[in-house]
């Protein structure tokens, strides 16, 4: 092979090698993501009047669309819980029907596996969903299982709309019915034991016959059974 050919091959391969190196670095960064973002938000970002707020809070409260991914959209809070926008809403700012919010406890609770899971978070999330989504038949409240199926280790209930697969769950044989949202955690625990799940996620929806249905699985329920992303970007999920 001539020197000229060597140089030509190098010029072709060099950019490809650089892209492969960059992709590897990017994957490593994603895999090493910060799993405490939500905990930091509920700890440091809910009160903009505190001293040094701009220093201790990396995601300051801002409900405008101007800096959606760099801020916290705070929509409701009480002494126990807070509701903020999910970052996926930043991809869908022109679609007013798309709803994806998060209900989060203000105390440290890792997820469905935590014995200190608060019972009241389901009612808090449902009340918000009923106001924002309106039609209760469309509402899905979802908590993903621990591990690779969730990105944060602070309990958060996704407030979203059911997709087609989620609506079919209403008549599925492996769901349970409850009359009160206060019974969700105990019912979910029992369902998980019957199915043999050590860790699980939960989906709650309205039962047309009255009360609510509870479904558990060890998969990512958010993407499998709800409209989690902007419809244009997440059409394949429906």
C-alpha positions, 0 to 999 in steps of 0.5 A: 500500500502506498503512503498516499493510500495510508494517508487516505485511509487514516483521513477516513478512519480518524473521524470514525474513531473519534465518534466511537470514542465520544459515544463510549464516553457519552454512554459512560456518562449516562450510565453514571447518572445522578440518581438523587436529582429529585431528592436534591430538588425537594430538599433544596429548591422548593423555597426560593426565599431561603439564603443562598438559594441560587447556590444550593439549588441547581434547578431553581423554580421557574414555570416558564418554558424559557429554560425548561430543562434547567429549572423546576416547574413547581405546581403544587406542594403541602407539608408532605408532598410536592408536584413538579413537571417531568422533564419529558414535558419540555419536549412537548411544550406546544401540546397542551393535552400532554401531561406528565407530572411527578408527585414526590414525598418531601421526606427520604423514600427510595421507592416501592421497596421502601417500608416508609412509603407514604400512603397519602401520596396516592390521594395527593397525586390523584387529586392533581390528576383529576384537576389537570387531566379531567377525565378520570378514565384517562388517568394513570398513576405509575411508580416504576420498579427499582433498578434499571427501570427507574432513573431516580432513587426518590419515590415519584408517582408519574401522573400521566394518561393511559395508553391503549395497552393501559386501557386494556389493563382494566379488564385484565385478569391479573389486576386487583380492585380497591375502593380506597387509594389508602389500600394501594400499597398493601394490595400491591404487596400482595399482588407482587407476592402472588406473581413472585416479584421481589421488586415491582412497579405499580399502576393505578387507574380508575375502575369503571365499576367503582374504586380503582384497579391496581396492577404490578409488574417488574417492568417499566410500567411508565412506558408500557402502559402510559403516554409517557412522552410527547406523542410525536416522539413516543408514538411507538409506545401507544 
